[in-house]
Amino acid sequence: MKNTPRWINSAIAESANVTSKMPWERGLRRQAFMASRRAVAAIAEAPSRTMRPAA
């Protein structure tokens, strides 16, 4: 078996210590993010009220 380089071992150990939250994690922050995406999509799909120029 090949020896694992030291930097890989340190990277794996450091990844176990991460405390910052990511946007895709479950919770209130993710729910707010998904709600904002749905709102933007709903606005984009809504028919425009003025289909002709105002002049």
Gaussian input, Z-matrix of N, CA and C with variables (Angstrom, degrees):
# hf/3-21g

backbone

0 1
 N
 C     1     B1
 C     2     B2     1     A1
 N     3     B3     2     A2     1     D1
 C     4     B4     3     A3     2     D2
 C     5     B5     4     A4     3     D3
 N     6     B6     5     A5     4     D4
 C     7     B7     6     A6     5     D5
 C     8     B8     7     A7     6     D6
 N     9     B9     8     A8     7     D7
 C    10    B10     9     A9     8     D8
 C    11    B11    10    A10     9     D9
 N    12    B12    11    A11    10    D10
 C    13    B13    12    A12    11    D11
 C    14    B14    13    A13    12    D12
 N    15    B15    14    A14    13    D13
 C    16    B16    15    A15    14    D14
 C    17    B17    16    A16    15    D15
 N    18    B18    17    A17    16    D16
 C    19    B19    18    A18    17    D17
 C    20    B20    19    A19    18    D18
 N    21    B21    20    A20    19    D19
 C    22    B22    21    A21    20    D20
 C    23    B23    22    A22    21    D21
 N    24    B24    23    A23    22    D22
 C    25    B25    24    A24    23    D23
 C    26    B26    25    A25    24    D24
 N    27    B27    26    A26    25    D25
 C    28    B28    27    A27    26    D26
 C    29    B29    28    A28    27    D27
 N    30    B30    29    A29    28    D28
 C    31    B31    30    A30    29    D29
 C    32    B32    31    A31    30    D30
 N    33    B33    32    A32    31    D31
 C    34    B34    33    A33    32    D32
 C    35    B35    34    A34    33    D33
 N    36    B36    35    A35    34    D34
 C    37    B37    36    A36    35    D35
 C    38    B38    37    A37    36    D36
 N    39    B39    38    A38    37    D37
 C    40    B40    39    A39    38    D38
 C    41    B41    40    A40    39    D39
 N    42    B42    41    A41    40    D40
 C    43    B43    42    A42    41    D41
 C    44    B44    43    A43    42    D42
 N    45    B45    44    A44    43    D43
 C    46    B46    45    A45    44    D44
 C    47    B47    46    A46    45    D45
 N    48    B48    47    A47    46    D46
 C    49    B49    48    A48    47    D47
 C    50    B50    49    A49    48    D48
 N    51    B51    50    A50    49    D49
 C    52    B52    51    A51    50    D50
 C    53    B53    52    A52    51    D51
 N    54    B54    53    A53    52    D52
 C    55    B55    54    A54    53    D53
 C    56    B56    55    A55    54    D54
 N    57    B57    56    A56    55    D55
 C    58    B58    57    A57    56    D56
 C    59    B59    58    A58    57    D57
 N    60    B60    59    A59    58    D58
 C    61    B61    60    A60    59    D59
 C    62    B62    61    A61    60    D60
 N    63    B63    62    A62    61    D61
 C    64    B64    63    A63    62    D62
 C    65    B65    64    A64    63    D63
 N    66    B66    65    A65    64    D64
 C    67    B67    66    A66    65    D65
 C    68    B68    67    A67    66    D66
 N    69    B69    68    A68    67    D67
 C    70    B70    69    A69    68    D68
 C    71    B71    70    A70    69    D69
 N    72    B72    71    A71    70    D70
 C    73    B73    72    A72    71    D71
 C    74    B74    73    A73    72    D72
 N    75    B75    74    A74    73    D73
 C    76    B76    75    A75    74    D74
 C    77    B77    76    A76    75    D75
 N    78    B78    77    A77    76    D76
 C    79    B79    78    A78    77    D77
 C    80    B80    79    A79    78    D78
 N    81    B81    80    A80    79    D79
 C    82    B82    81    A81    80    D80
 C    83    B83    82    A82    81    D81
 N    84    B84    83    A83    82    D82
 C    85    B85    84    A84    83    D83
 C    86    B86    85    A85    84    D84
 N    87    B87    86    A86    85    D85
 C    88    B88    87    A87    86    D86
 C    89    B89    88    A88    87    D87
 N    90    B90    89    A89    88    D88
 C    91    B91    90    A90    89    D89
 C    92    B92    91    A91    90    D90
 N    93    B93    92    A92    91    D91
 C    94    B94    93    A93    92    D92
 C    95    B95    94    A94    93    D93
 N    96    B96    95    A95    94    D94
 C    97    B97    96    A96    95    D95
 C    98    B98    97    A97    96    D96
 N    99    B99    98    A98    97    D97
 C   100   B100    99    A99    98    D98
 C   101   B101   100   A100    99    D99
 N   102   B102   101   A101   100   D100
 C   103   B103   102   A102   101   D101
 C   104   B104   103   A103   102   D102
 N   105   B105   104   A104   103   D103
 C   106   B106   105   A105   104   D104
 C   107   B107   106   A106   105   D105
 N   108   B108   107   A107   106   D106
 C   109   B109   108   A108   107   D107
 C   110   B110   109   A109   108   D108
 N   111   B111   110   A110   109   D109
 C   112   B112   111   A111   110   D110
 C   113   B113   112   A112   111   D111
 N   114   B114   113   A113   112   D112
 C   115   B115   114   A114   113   D113
 C   116   B116   115   A115   114   D114
 N   117   B117   116   A116   115   D115
 C   118   B118   117   A117   116   D116
 C   119   B119   118   A118   117   D117
 N   120   B120   119   A119   118   D118
 C   121   B121   120   A120   119   D119
 C   122   B122   121   A121   120   D120
 N   123   B123   122   A122   121   D121
 C   124   B124   123   A123   122   D122
 C   125   B125   124   A124   123   D123
 N   126   B126   125   A125   124   D124
 C   127   B127   126   A126   125   D125
 C   128   B128   127   A127   126   D126
 N   129   B129   128   A128   127   D127
 C   130   B130   129   A129   128   D128
 C   131   B131   130   A130   129   D129
 N   132   B132   131   A131   130   D130
 C   133   B133   132   A132   131   D131
 C   134   B134   133   A133   132   D132
 N   135   B135   134   A134   133   D133
 C   136   B136   135   A135   134   D134
 C   137   B137   136   A136   135   D135
 N   138   B138   137   A137   136   D136
 C   139   B139   138   A138   137   D137
 C   140   B140   139   A139   138   D138
 N   141   B141   140   A140   139   D139
 C   142   B142   141   A141   140   D140
 C   143   B143   142   A142   141   D141
 N   144   B144   143   A143   142   D142
 C   145   B145   144   A144   143   D143
 C   146   B146   145   A145   144   D144
 N   147   B147   146   A146   145   D145
 C   148   B148   147   A147   146   D146
 C   149   B149   148   A148   147   D147
 N   150   B150   149   A149   148   D148
 C   151   B151   150   A150   149   D149
 C   152   B152   151   A151   150   D150
 N   153   B153   152   A152   151   D151
 C   154   B154   153   A153   152   D152
 C   155   B155   154   A154   153   D153
 N   156   B156   155   A155   154   D154
 C   157   B157   156   A156   155   D155
 C   158   B158   157   A157   156   D156
 N   159   B159   158   A158   157   D157
 C   160   B160   159   A159   158   D158
 C   161   B161   160   A160   159   D159
 N   162   B162   161   A161   160   D160
 C   163   B163   162   A162   161   D161
 C   164   B164   163   A163   162   D162

   B1=1.4456
   B2=1.5255
   B3=1.3068
   B4=1.4489
   B5=1.5309
   B6=1.3052
   B7=1.4661
   B8=1.5243
   B9=1.3228
   B10=1.4581
   B11=1.5187
   B12=1.3477
   B13=1.4711
   B14=1.5301
   B15=1.3055
   B16=1.4618
   B17=1.5251
   B18=1.3525
   B19=1.4579
   B20=1.5355
   B21=1.3233
   B22=1.4630
   B23=1.5295
   B24=1.3273
   B25=1.4673
   B26=1.5212
   B27=1.3424
   B28=1.4655
   B29=1.5280
   B30=1.3335
   B31=1.4655
   B32=1.5243
   B33=1.3153
   B34=1.4661
   B35=1.5232
   B36=1.3124
   B37=1.4648
   B38=1.5275
   B39=1.3266
   B40=1.4592
   B41=1.5258
   B42=1.3204
   B43=1.4710
   B44=1.5211
   B45=1.3055
   B46=1.4599
   B47=1.5230
   B48=1.3356
   B49=1.4626
   B50=1.5232
   B51=1.3266
   B52=1.4596
   B53=1.5265
   B54=1.3322
   B55=1.4623
   B56=1.5204
   B57=1.3345
   B58=1.4570
   B59=1.5260
   B60=1.3270
   B61=1.4563
   B62=1.5258
   B63=1.3016
   B64=1.4592
   B65=1.5288
   B66=1.3501
   B67=1.4681
   B68=1.5240
   B69=1.3116
   B70=1.4652
   B71=1.5204
   B72=1.3228
   B73=1.4573
   B74=1.5209
   B75=1.3014
   B76=1.4590
   B77=1.5259
   B78=1.3096
   B79=1.4545
   B80=1.5158
   B81=1.3201
   B82=1.4572
   B83=1.5216
   B84=1.3184
   B85=1.4576
   B86=1.5271
   B87=1.3380
   B88=1.4626
   B89=1.5231
   B90=1.3153
   B91=1.4645
   B92=1.5273
   B93=1.3296
   B94=1.4584
   B95=1.5213
   B96=1.3068
   B97=1.4571
   B98=1.5283
   B99=1.3305
   B100=1.4592
   B101=1.5302
   B102=1.3260
   B103=1.4610
   B104=1.5212
   B105=1.3207
   B106=1.4611
   B107=1.5219
   B108=1.3171
   B109=1.4679
   B110=1.5230
   B111=1.3336
   B112=1.4665
   B113=1.5271
   B114=1.3280
   B115=1.4590
   B116=1.5270
   B117=1.3137
   B118=1.4673
   B119=1.5252
   B120=1.3271
   B121=1.4564
   B122=1.5243
   B123=1.3307
   B124=1.4602
   B125=1.5233
   B126=1.3173
   B127=1.4622
   B128=1.5253
   B129=1.3182
   B130=1.4622
   B131=1.5285
   B132=1.3221
   B133=1.4651
   B134=1.5218
   B135=1.3298
   B136=1.4593
   B137=1.5266
   B138=1.3237
   B139=1.4751
   B140=1.5228
   B141=1.2888
   B142=1.4612
   B143=1.5292
   B144=1.3181
   B145=1.4716
   B146=1.5179
   B147=1.3181
   B148=1.4672
   B149=1.5186
   B150=1.3033
   B151=1.4540
   B152=1.5178
   B153=1.3281
   B154=1.4597
   B155=1.5181
   B156=1.3007
   B157=1.4707
   B158=1.5311
   B159=1.3054
   B160=1.4612
   B161=1.5198
   B162=1.3183
   B163=1.4682
   B164=1.4579
   A1=108.74
   A2=115.37
   A3=121.74
   A4=110.85
   A5=116.46
   A6=119.68
   A7=109.88
   A8=116.60
   A9=121.85
   A10=108.67
   A11=117.04
   A12=118.64
   A13=111.77
   A14=115.63
   A15=121.27
   A16=111.87
   A17=118.04
   A18=119.80
   A19=111.30
   A20=117.32
   A21=119.56
   A22=109.93
   A23=115.78
   A24=119.21
   A25=111.17
   A26=116.81
   A27=119.28
   A28=110.86
   A29=117.81
   A30=120.21
   A31=110.60
   A32=117.67
   A33=121.25
   A34=110.45
   A35=116.94
   A36=120.34
   A37=110.78
   A38=117.54
   A39=121.00
   A40=111.37
   A41=117.45
   A42=119.59
   A43=111.83
   A44=117.16
   A45=120.26
   A46=111.49
   A47=117.60
   A48=121.88
   A49=113.58
   A50=118.32
   A51=121.16
   A52=109.28
   A53=116.30
   A54=120.95
   A55=112.65
   A56=118.32
   A57=119.89
   A58=110.09
   A59=115.69
   A60=121.88
   A61=109.26
   A62=115.67
   A63=121.62
   A64=109.15
   A65=117.93
   A66=120.48
   A67=114.09
   A68=117.79
   A69=119.76
   A70=113.14
   A71=117.84
   A72=120.11
   A73=110.34
   A74=116.51
   A75=121.62
   A76=109.54
   A77=116.25
   A78=120.56
   A79=112.08
   A80=115.79
   A81=121.46
   A82=112.30
   A83=116.41
   A84=119.16
   A85=110.65
   A86=116.52
   A87=120.45
   A88=110.50
   A89=117.48
   A90=120.58
   A91=110.91
   A92=117.49
   A93=121.06
   A94=110.78
   A95=117.32
   A96=122.04
   A97=110.59
   A98=116.42
   A99=120.53
   A100=111.20
   A101=117.94
   A102=121.38
   A103=110.65
   A104=117.30
   A105=119.60
   A106=110.77
   A107=118.10
   A108=120.83
   A109=110.79
   A110=116.78
   A111=120.00
   A112=110.71
   A113=117.56
   A114=121.12
   A115=110.84
   A116=117.27
   A117=121.00
   A118=110.07
   A119=117.42
   A120=121.01
   A121=111.01
   A122=117.52
   A123=121.13
   A124=111.13
   A125=116.81
   A126=120.45
   A127=109.95
   A128=116.75
   A129=120.59
   A130=111.65
   A131=117.70
   A132=121.62
   A133=113.08
   A134=118.25
   A135=121.10
   A136=109.58
   A137=116.18
   A138=118.18
   A139=110.86
   A140=114.75
   A141=120.39
   A142=109.05
   A143=116.89
   A144=120.09
   A145=111.25
   A146=118.19
   A147=120.65
   A148=108.33
   A149=116.71
   A150=121.28
   A151=112.37
   A152=117.49
   A153=120.06
   A154=109.23
   A155=117.60
   A156=119.69
   A157=112.03
   A158=115.93
   A159=121.78
   A160=112.19
   A161=118.74
   A162=121.11
   A163=110.14
   D1=141.94
   D2=-178.10
   D3=-80.15
   D4=142.99
   D5=176.85
   D6=-71.63
   D7=140.48
   D8=177.21
   D9=-82.54
   D10=130.96
   D11=177.98
   D12=-58.47
   D13=149.98
   D14=-176.36
   D15=-62.22
   D16=-34.79
   D17=-177.17
   D18=-67.55
   D19=-30.20
   D20=177.33
   D21=-68.24
   D22=-43.27
   D23=178.59
   D24=-61.32
   D25=-41.37
   D26=-179.48
   D27=-70.52
   D28=-34.77
   D29=178.29
   D30=-66.68
   D31=-40.74
   D32=178.35
   D33=-65.95
   D34=-41.21
   D35=178.94
   D36=-65.49
   D37=-39.58
   D38=-179.84
   D39=-69.67
   D40=-34.82
   D41=179.74
   D42=-66.73
   D43=-25.38
   D44=177.29
   D45=-73.16
   D46=-18.53
   D47=-176.73
   D48=-98.38
   D49=6.52
   D50=-176.65
   D51=-68.98
   D52=130.98
   D53=-179.87
   D54=-115.49
   D55=-7.69
   D56=-179.04
   D57=-75.57
   D58=145.32
   D59=-179.04
   D60=-86.13
   D61=139.73
   D62=177.29
   D63=-100.17
   D64=150.61
   D65=-176.28
   D66=-60.52
   D67=-27.95
   D68=-176.81
   D69=-85.57
   D70=-1.82
   D71=178.43
   D72=-70.56
   D73=152.30
   D74=-179.70
   D75=-70.33
   D76=151.04
   D77=176.58
   D78=137.36
   D79=-172.58
   D80=-176.62
   D81=-64.40
   D82=-37.15
   D83=-179.38
   D84=-63.59
   D85=-41.32
   D86=179.20
   D87=-67.87
   D88=-39.90
   D89=178.85
   D90=-62.27
   D91=-40.90
   D92=178.02
   D93=-65.58
   D94=-39.42
   D95=178.89
   D96=-63.30
   D97=-46.27
   D98=-179.63
   D99=-66.69
   D100=-36.35
   D101=178.25
   D102=-65.20
   D103=-39.05
   D104=178.67
   D105=-67.81
   D106=-36.18
   D107=176.90
   D108=-65.84
   D109=-40.58
   D110=178.49
   D111=-66.06
   D112=-38.00
   D113=-179.89
   D114=-65.19
   D115=-42.75
   D116=178.63
   D117=-64.11
   D118=-41.16
   D119=179.09
   D120=-65.47
   D121=-38.73
   D122=179.64
   D123=-66.21
   D124=-38.77
   D125=178.29
   D126=-66.88
   D127=-40.64
   D128=-179.27
   D129=-66.76
   D130=-33.15
   D131=-178.10
   D132=-86.79
   D133=-14.66
   D134=-177.48
   D135=-69.97
   D136=140.47
   D137=178.53
   D138=-67.80
   D139=145.53
   D140=179.47
   D141=-76.61
   D142=142.97
   D143=-177.74
   D144=-76.74
   D145=-31.76
   D146=-179.44
   D147=-110.11
   D148=107.35
   D149=-178.69
   D150=-92.72
   D151=-9.17
   D152=179.43
   D153=-128.70
   D154=161.85
   D155=-179.43
   D156=-62.19
   D157=153.59
   D158=-177.31
   D159=-73.51
   D160=-18.15
   D161=-177.84
   D162=-81.32

